């Protein structure tokens, strides 16, 4: 979630701005995201979170790679 908040900041988004998230990761990463999806969406201001092929910022968390793309709604 911290990585997503950092990306929001880099894109100049305000705390109240809503976003859509697309995340590419491995099978294990997908499992982790599915378990925490509601929390991630609530914390980051996301209206949508999809797990799909995407181009974006590559982040390594606990040995798993996540490619995260976000856009303002």
C-alpha positions as CSV (number, residue, x, y, z in Angstrom):
1,X,0.0,0.0,0.0
2,X,2.9,2.3,0.7
3,X,4.2,1.8,-2.8
4,X,0.8,2.8,-4.3
5,X,0.6,5.9,-2.0
6,X,4.1,6.9,-3.3
7,X,2.9,6.5,-6.9
8,X,-0.1,8.7,-6.2
9,X,2.2,11.4,-4.8
10,X,4.6,11.2,-7.8
11,X,1.6,11.7,-10.1
12,X,0.6,14.8,-8.2
13,X,-2.7,13.3,-6.9
14,X,-4.5,14.7,-3.9
15,X,-5.7,12.6,-1.0
16,X,-9.3,12.8,-2.1
17,X,-8.6,11.8,-5.7
18,X,-10.1,8.4,-6.6
19,X,-8.0,6.0,-8.7
20,X,-8.2,2.8,-10.8
21,X,-5.4,0.3,-10.2
22,X,-4.1,-2.4,-12.5
23,X,-1.5,-4.8,-11.1
24,X,0.5,-7.6,-12.7
25,X,2.1,-10.2,-10.5
26,X,2.8,-13.9,-10.0
27,X,0.2,-16.4,-8.8
28,X,1.4,-16.1,-5.2
29,X,1.2,-12.3,-5.5
30,X,-2.3,-12.5,-6.9
31,X,-3.3,-14.6,-3.9
32,X,-1.9,-12.0,-1.5
33,X,-3.7,-9.2,-3.3
34,X,-7.0,-11.0,-3.4
35,X,-6.8,-11.5,0.4
36,X,-6.1,-7.8,1.0
37,X,-8.1,-6.3,-1.9
38,X,-10.7,-4.5,0.1
39,X,-8.1,-3.0,2.5
40,X,-5.8,-1.9,-0.4
41,X,-8.7,-0.2,-2.2
42,X,-9.9,1.5,0.9
43,X,-6.5,2.7,2.0
44,X,-5.4,3.9,-1.4
45,X,-8.6,5.5,-2.6
46,X,-9.1,3.0,-5.4
47,X,-12.5,2.5,-7.0
48,X,-11.2,-0.5,-9.0
49,X,-8.4,-3.0,-8.7
50,X,-7.8,-5.4,-11.5
51,X,-5.1,-8.1,-11.8
52,X,-4.0,-8.1,-15.4
53,X,-1.0,-7.5,-17.7
54,X,0.0,-3.9,-17.4
55,X,2.9,-1.6,-17.8
56,X,3.8,0.6,-14.8
57,X,6.1,0.9,-11.9
58,X,7.9,-2.3,-10.9
59,X,8.0,-2.8,-7.1
60,X,9.5,-5.7,-5.1
61,X,7.7,-6.6,-1.9
62,X,8.8,-9.5,0.2
63,X,10.5,-11.1,-2.7
64,X,7.5,-10.8,-5.1
65,X,7.4,-8.4,-8.0
66,X,4.3,-6.2,-8.6
67,X,3.9,-4.0,-11.7
68,X,1.5,-1.3,-10.7
69,X,-0.3,1.2,-13.0
70,X,-2.8,3.7,-11.7
71,X,-4.8,6.4,-13.2
72,X,-7.1,9.1,-11.8
73,X,-10.8,8.6,-12.1
